[in-house]
Amino acid sequence: MTRILQTTIAGSLPKPAWLSPPGQLWAPWLLEGDALAEGKRDAVRLVLRDQEHAGLDIVTDGEQTRRHFVTTFIEGLDGVDFEHRRTVRIRNRYDADVPVVVGPVARRGGVFVDDARFLRSATERRVKFTLPGPMTMVDTLYDNHYGSREKLAWAFAEILNEEARAIAAAGVDVVQFDEPAFNVYF
């Protein structure tokens, strides 16, 4: 039965305590190597079953394969230094030590394409995958290269467009851009 309004969730779901400690920002993985890869897939399977059991029409991976919504994507890009962090004010709410943009940002390849492929293979329902928006990415970095938040955001927008197209080609039905920093700019 097709409903007029399709149901889904907006964002992440808690990770199992055996995968990552609860209640921590940038919580470390508790597994390594092949065990970590399998643990992430198991966590995705668990959140899929929960969503299916709840009757959601469009299910997600619950961001189980990401330590952090924004920085996990940025880790897959060139031009960002994670070793020498700088402190910035995030959305006028708190200070954080963040990675530094040191050169042109570029996508090396599919950052989440394999995760999207697995998600597609693990359910018969429609699937959604969430990506950070360019403003939120800019908001969680220190720019030491572009000299303009707008130029950096446009570079990220191009990268995100490439990633979204690759994720859609992997079988994802809906790509959601989550932009919590939107309120900072408007």
Secondary structure, DSSP 8 states (H G I E B T S, - for coil): ---SS-----S-----TTTS-TT-TT---S--HHHHHHHHHHHHHHHHHHHHHTT-SEEE-TTTT-SSTTHHHHTTEEEEEEEEEEEEEETTTEEEEEEEEEEEEEE-S-SSHHHHHHHHHT-SSEEEEEEE-HHHHHHTSEESSSS-HHHHHHHHHHHHHHHHHHHHHTT-SEEEEE-TTHHHH-
